[in-house]
């Protein structure tokens, strides 16, 4: 099983920045697409940003231009650079991996990291 561990969350003021990291237990980033999701209390989990195996990215409309997803294949680490943070960005952020085929086929999630945007 692939293990995903997020870090980098915390309390930040509106307009501030944070960088989230997601470390994988093995070298997988070059083969599969990955994503960041978030879930605020009372809300469904929503897709924030996505990066495919080739490095192409896409974003939710609410974060486009403020967030940037990237990965370092050599370090087996996924990143989410968040800037111009707003109160509505407060949520638990999860990294997600989907392996579509093979014996390890399935969805993998990290434990989540809390981001709170407040003055």
Backbone bond lengths (Angstrom), bond angles and torsions (degrees), N, CA, C in turn:
res aa  C-N    CA-C-N  psi(-1)  N-CA   C-N-CA  omega(-1)  CA-C   N-CA-C  phi
1 X - - - 1.448 - - 1.521 110.21 -
2 X 1.308 115.20 139.30 1.460 120.37 176.86 1.526 108.58 -82.23
3 X 1.290 116.04 132.84 1.462 121.60 176.73 1.524 109.15 -104.39
4 X 1.323 115.62 135.08 1.463 122.24 178.21 1.522 108.14 -121.15
5 X 1.321 117.04 131.34 1.463 121.45 -178.55 1.519 109.20 -129.72
6 X 1.340 115.68 116.46 1.458 120.49 178.70 1.526 110.59 -89.27
7 X 1.321 114.91 155.71 1.459 121.87 173.81 1.518 108.54 -155.89
8 X 1.334 115.50 167.85 1.454 120.02 173.85 1.506 115.49 104.88
9 X 1.335 117.44 -4.64 1.458 118.84 178.44 1.521 111.33 -73.03
10 X 1.326 114.61 173.36 1.453 119.22 178.70 1.509 111.62 161.79
11 X 1.327 115.08 -166.29 1.463 122.69 179.47 1.529 108.74 -98.58
12 X 1.316 116.15 130.26 1.460 120.71 -179.80 1.517 108.35 -141.33
13 X 1.313 116.31 150.14 1.462 120.64 178.99 1.526 110.84 -78.65
14 X 1.310 117.21 153.96 1.472 119.62 174.62 1.523 110.66 -53.10
15 X 1.319 115.26 137.01 1.454 120.87 -176.81 1.509 114.19 89.63
16 X 1.326 117.16 -8.75 1.450 121.21 -178.36 1.511 112.88 -83.61
17 X 1.335 114.11 -175.01 1.464 121.26 -176.94 1.524 110.44 -132.02
18 X 1.318 114.12 153.30 1.461 122.27 172.82 1.523 107.78 -146.07
19 X 1.325 115.94 152.95 1.455 120.58 171.72 1.515 108.80 -122.57
20 X 1.315 115.01 120.73 1.457 121.29 176.01 1.524 109.29 -92.90
21 X 1.322 115.43 147.24 1.457 121.52 176.39 1.520 109.26 -126.06
22 X 1.314 115.51 150.67 1.462 121.85 176.29 1.521 106.72 -136.68
23 X 1.318 115.60 111.42 1.454 120.88 -178.67 1.521 109.82 -97.93
24 X 1.309 115.87 131.96 1.456 121.48 178.41 1.520 110.29 -99.07
25 X 1.321 114.84 152.89 1.465 120.15 -176.06 1.520 112.78 -79.73
26 X 1.350 116.36 -8.67 1.447 119.01 178.36 1.513 109.73 -152.45
27 X 1.306 115.82 172.81 1.452 121.41 -175.17 1.519 109.85 -81.94
28 X 1.339 116.07 102.10 1.456 120.72 -174.88 1.523 113.39 -131.99
29 X 1.336 116.40 -16.19 1.457 118.26 -167.34 1.516 113.01 -65.94
30 X 1.268 117.08 -26.14 1.451 118.49 -179.73 1.512 113.11 -75.02
31 X 1.334 117.20 -16.24 1.455 120.58 -173.37 1.514 113.99 -101.30
32 X 1.333 116.78 -26.11 1.453 119.52 -170.13 1.521 112.05 -131.14
33 X 1.320 114.40 160.96 1.452 120.94 173.71 1.521 109.64 -81.14
34 X 1.317 115.20 151.65 1.453 120.23 177.76 1.520 109.38 -138.15
35 X 1.329 114.34 166.46 1.460 118.02 -175.41 1.521 110.45 -154.03
36 X 1.310 114.09 160.77 1.464 123.01 168.81 1.524 107.90 -110.87
37 X 1.319 115.51 133.45 1.449 123.18 174.33 1.528 107.59 -121.50
38 X 1.333 115.75 165.54 1.448 119.74 174.01 1.524 110.09 -144.81
39 X 1.314 114.18 155.26 1.451 119.95 179.02 1.519 109.06 -142.99
40 X 1.328 115.64 119.82 1.450 122.70 175.45 1.522 108.62 -96.53
41 X 1.314 117.54 156.24 1.472 120.43 -179.22 1.523 111.46 -54.84
42 X 1.326 115.73 130.61 1.453 121.06 178.08 1.508 114.46 81.54
43 X 1.327 116.85 -2.89 1.467 121.13 -178.82 1.520 111.14 -111.76
44 X 1.315 115.76 158.62 1.455 120.24 172.84 1.531 109.47 -75.89
45 X 1.322 114.69 157.63 1.455 119.39 175.82 1.524 108.51 -67.98
46 X 1.335 116.58 133.84 1.454 120.40 -178.14 1.518 111.14 -124.31
47 X 1.310 114.68 146.99 1.457 121.24 178.55 1.523 109.20 -76.42
48 X 1.316 116.09 128.20 1.457 121.91 -178.30 1.528 111.63 -100.98
49 X 1.337 116.25 -49.12 1.460 120.67 -175.70 1.516 109.14 -155.18
50 X 1.330 114.54 151.62 1.465 121.47 -173.22 1.518 108.38 -139.79
51 X 1.350 115.17 142.50 1.455 119.80 175.47 1.516 107.89 -138.38
52 X 1.329 116.29 130.43 1.463 117.60 -179.12 1.523 110.78 -90.88
53 X 1.310 115.12 178.63 1.459 119.20 -174.50 1.521 112.51 -61.81
54 X 1.330 116.06 -25.80 1.452 119.63 179.93 1.513 114.34 -87.75
55 X 1.344 115.59 -6.30 1.457 119.94 178.23 1.513 115.25 99.90
56 X 1.318 118.39 0.17 1.461 120.12 175.81 1.523 109.69 -72.07
57 X 1.329 115.61 143.82 1.459 120.68 -173.19 1.522 111.86 -124.90
58 X 1.322 115.34 158.51 1.455 121.89 170.65 1.522 108.10 -148.93
59 X 1.340 115.00 157.15 1.457 120.87 -172.48 1.520 111.53 -137.44
60 X 1.322 114.59 153.39 1.453 119.98 169.07 1.518 108.40 -66.10
61 X 1.321 116.23 147.50 1.457 120.36 -178.15 1.527 111.56 -58.24
62 X 1.319 116.29 -33.13 1.461 120.63 -175.33 1.525 113.37 -69.86
63 X 1.338 117.77 -17.79 1.465 120.01 -177.46 1.530 112.71 -119.20
64 X 1.307 117.51 -6.02 1.454 120.69 -176.44 1.519 110.28 -59.79
65 X 1.312 115.66 131.74 1.451 121.24 -178.19 1.515 113.70 89.89
66 X 1.328 116.76 -12.49 1.466 120.51 179.14 1.525 112.34 -114.84
67 X 1.324 116.78 -30.42 1.464 121.72 -178.24 1.528 109.62 -111.28
68 X 1.328 115.44 151.04 1.457 120.60 176.51 1.520 109.62 -139.21
69 X 1.324 116.02 124.87 1.452 121.96 177.23 1.520 108.78 -97.26
70 X 1.316 115.57 140.65 1.462 119.87 178.36 1.523 108.24 -153.47
71 X 1.310 115.46 170.50 1.461 119.38 179.24 1.519 109.68 -146.91
72 X 1.306 114.40 152.99 1.460 122.07 174.63 1.524 106.11 -120.31
73 X 1.312 115.55 100.94 1.465 119.57 -176.16 1.521 111.87 -61.32
74 X 1.309 117.15 -36.03 1.460 120.52 -178.16 1.526 111.88 -66.62
75 X 1.330 115.73 -31.11 1.464 120.65 -179.05 1.530 112.13 -98.16
76 X 1.331 116.31 -0.04 1.473 120.37 -178.11 1.522 111.53 53.74
77 X 1.316 116.54 42.00 1.459 121.33 -174.46 1.517 111.08 -130.34
78 X 1.314 113.95 135.42 1.462 123.21 175.88 1.520 107.57 -106.10
79 X 1.330 116.60 142.99 1.459 120.94 -178.47 1.521 111.01 -125.30
80 X 1.327 114.09 154.92 1.458 120.51 167.88 1.524 106.76 -136.20
81 X 1.318 115.68 108.16 1.459 121.65 175.71 1.515 107.75 -87.89
82 X 1.314 116.42 120.50 1.461 121.91 -177.06 1.524 108.89 -115.76
83 X 1.313 116.54 126.37 1.458 121.99 -179.98 1.519 109.24 -128.27
84 X 1.333 115.04 165.54 1.470 121.22 179.41 1.517 110.56 48.61
85 X 1.309 115.36 48.27 1.459 120.34 -174.12 1.517 111.43 -67.13
86 X 1.331 114.21 145.30 1.451 122.68 179.98 1.524 109.65 -120.42
87 X 1.318 116.31 161.19 1.459 120.12 178.94 1.524 111.36 -56.02
88 X 1.322 115.95 -35.83 1.477 119.33 -178.42 1.521 113.40 -72.45
89 X 1.325 117.88 -5.52 1.462 120.66 173.92 1.533 111.14 -83.49
90 X 1.312 117.51 -7.89 1.463 121.09 179.90 1.528 109.67 -63.08
91 X 1.314 115.78 127.61 1.465 121.31 -176.77 1.523 108.59 -179.63
92 X 1.318 115.08 172.17 1.460 120.01 166.48 1.527 106.93 -89.78
93 X 1.299 115.93 128.28 1.463 121.86 -177.83 1.531 109.46 -103.98
94 X 1.330 114.50 134.89 1.459 121.68 -177.09 1.526 110.13 -124.63
95 X 1.300 117.16 139.35 1.452 118.51 168.01 1.520 108.70 -94.21
96 X 1.299 114.61 151.53 1.462 121.88 -170.63 1.511 110.33 -139.69
97 X 1.314 114.15 137.24 1.458 122.11 175.97 1.522 108.16 -127.89
98 X 1.295 116.06 133.68 1.460 120.53 172.39 1.521 109.22 -116.75
99 X 1.330 115.19 122.44 1.462 120.47 173.66 1.522 106.08 -104.13
100 X 1.329 117.75 110.41 1.464 120.33 -169.87 1.518 115.82 -78.19
101 X 1.317 118.15 -23.44 1.455 120.12 -176.26 1.530 110.07 -139.89
102 X 1.332 114.02 164.72 1.457 119.00 173.88 1.514 112.90 94.81
103 X 1.308 114.92 -179.95 1.461 120.47 -175.32 1.528 112.23 -66.80
104 X 1.349 117.21 -21.13 1.455 119.42 179.03 1.527 112.11 -101.73
105 X 1.307 115.44 18.85 1.456 120.83 -178.91 1.526 110.65 -55.20
106 X 1.350 116.06 135.57 1.456 119.54 177.62 1.500 112.44 148.31
107 X 1.311 115.13 -176.48 1.458 123.24 179.52 1.524 109.38 -104.62
108 X 1.306 115.54 133.90 1.453 122.40 179.03 1.524 108.86 -121.17
109 X 1.331 114.73 136.57 1.467 120.99 -178.94 1.519 110.13 -128.94
110 X 1.321 115.29 147.30 1.448 119.59 169.00 1.519 110.49 -79.62
111 X 1.321 115.72 -179.16 1.468 120.50 -176.96 1.523 111.86 -82.63
112 X 1.322 116.77 -13.11 1.456 121.17 179.28 1.516 112.37 95.13
113 X 1.324 115.00 151.35 1.464 121.49 175.40 1.530 107.76 -136.48
114 X 1.325 115.85 133.07 1.456 121.64 -174.62 1.522 110.88 -81.25
115 X 1.313 115.12 130.86 1.462 121.92 172.04 1.523 107.55 -118.05
116 X 1.317 116.14 124.12 1.459 121.58 178.27 1.524 108.79 -123.80
117 X 1.319 115.51 122.61 1.464 121.20 179.59 1.524 107.16 -109.96
118 X 1.310 115.06 111.18 1.461 119.78 -175.17 1.517 109.80 -159.80
119 X 1.326 114.87 148.22 1.460 119.51 175.54 1.517 110.72 -93.51
